[in-house]
Amino acid sequence: MAQDLNKVYNNNIKNHVIKDINLTVEKGEYIVITGKSGSGKTTLLYLLSGLEVPTSGKVLFHDISLGDLKDKEISYLRRSKFGFIFQFYNLVKNLNVRDNIFLPIEYSKKNEGLKHEKIYEYIEMLGLKDKLKSYPYQLSGGQQQRVAIARALAIDPESVFLFF
């Protein structure tokens, strides 16, 4: 949930990118944010996911304000409750497909991720089974994006943020 969310960048010119946004997303609901290039879509997603701090207002997740969390707490939240699929994949180039997919489980330090069987179901469904030993540079853009999707789902996140 976002309450009176604002983001102002001040690079010698005051640029009010996000202004007085109020938004509630219910469990199981899908939200699509559309708009022209430069309209603040990515900034809004960064704010909602805790990747960026608002100038004013607040973002709540389970009634907890992300702005009240310490760095370790917000990092834990992003590692364990949020899945991220970025436009440019952000795969680790020296890890193979399998290791890229399982990486968030290692960093989350939790056993709440999906069972390996379920992750392998995603791998099969996404057409990556024969690519597990391949490295990102050996994959097409679409294959890399599918690896990023499997990686985002591997921790069984409560929310998934897609940046396209």
N, C-alpha and C positions, 0 to 999 in steps of 0.2 A: 504494500500500500504506500502511496506517495501522498504527502500532505503539504500543500503550499510550497511545492518544490521549485527552487530557483537555482540557476547556474549562470554566473557571470564570469567571463574571462576578461582580464584587464591587461591586454598587451598594448599599452599606450593608448588604446581606444577601448572604452567600455563596451563589451559585446554581451548583451543579455540573451543567451542561447535558449535557456529554459525559463519560462515565466509562469509562476503560479499554477503548476500542474498538480491536480488531484486525481488519483487513480487508485482503483481497487481491483485486484485480480483474485478471483475465487479459486479454490483448489479445483484442479481439473479443467480450468478455463484456458483457452488459447487466445493470445492477444497478438495482433499484427500492427506494427507501427509503420505507417507509410508517410511519405512526404518527399519534397524536392531535396536534391543534394544540398547539404549545408543547413537544413532546417532543424537539426538537433536530435535526430533519431538515435544516432550512436551515443551521443552525450546522455540522452535519457536512459538508454540501456545501461551505460556505465554507472549512472547514478543508482538505478534500481538494483543493480547487482553488487554494489559496494566497491566497484573498481575505481570510482571517483567520489569525492565528497561534495555535497551540495553547498552552494553559497549560503542558502537559507532553506528552511523547510526540513522535512525529514522523510526518510524511507523506513518503513516498518516491515519486519519479517517475523511472523508469529508474535505480534505486538511488542517486539523489541526494536528500538531505534538503532539502525546501523551506525548512526553517528555517535551513539553512546558506547559502542564496542571498542575495546583496545585493539591494537594492530594484530595481536595473536588471535583474538577472538574473531575478528572479521576474516582473517586468513583461513581459520578453521571453517568458518561458515562457507566461504567460497570453495574450499577443497572438498567439503563433505555434503553440502546441501544444494549447491548450484553446479549445473553442467554448462559449459561454454563451448559454442561452435563459432569460431571466428571466420571472417571472410577469407583470410589468408592462411587458414588451417592451423598454423603454429605447431606443427609437428616437430619433434626433436630429431634433427637430421641424422644423428649418429645412432639412433635406436631403430630397430626394425619395426614393422607394423605391429606385431604382437606386443612388443615392449611399450610402444607408444600407447596402445589401447589400455594396457594394464598399469601404466604409470600413475594415474590418479589414485588408484587403490593403494599403491605403495606410499604415496605422499599423504593420503588421508589418514593413515595410521588407524584405520577403523575396519572392522569386519562387517560393516553394514552395507558394503557394496554388493552388487549382484553376485550370485553364485557363479562360479566359472562356467557352469553349463549354460546359464542364461546369456552370459557374455558371448560364448561361442555360438549361441543361437543368433545373436545380433550379427556376429561376424559372418555366419552363413547367409543370413538374410540380406546383408549388405554386399554380398559377393566378394568377400575378402579372404575366404578360406585358403585359397591357393597363393595368397600374397603375404602370409604371416611372417615369412623370413625376408621379405623384400624391405628395402629402405625407401624413405620418401622420394628420393631423386629417381627411383626406378618406377614410380607410379605416375599415372596421369593426374591431372587436376581433380577430376571427378573421383578417382580412387582415393586421393589424399583427403578429399572432403568427407568421404565415407568413413575413413579411419578416424577423422575428427569427430564424426557423429558417434561412432562406437565408443570412442574414448569418453565423450561427454556422458554417455548413458551408463558407462561401466560402474560408476559409484552409486547408481540408482538415485539420482538427484531429485529433490522436491521441485526444483524449478530449472528450466533449461533456457538459456539466453542464446539466440542465434543472431549473429551480426553478418548481414549480407548486403 
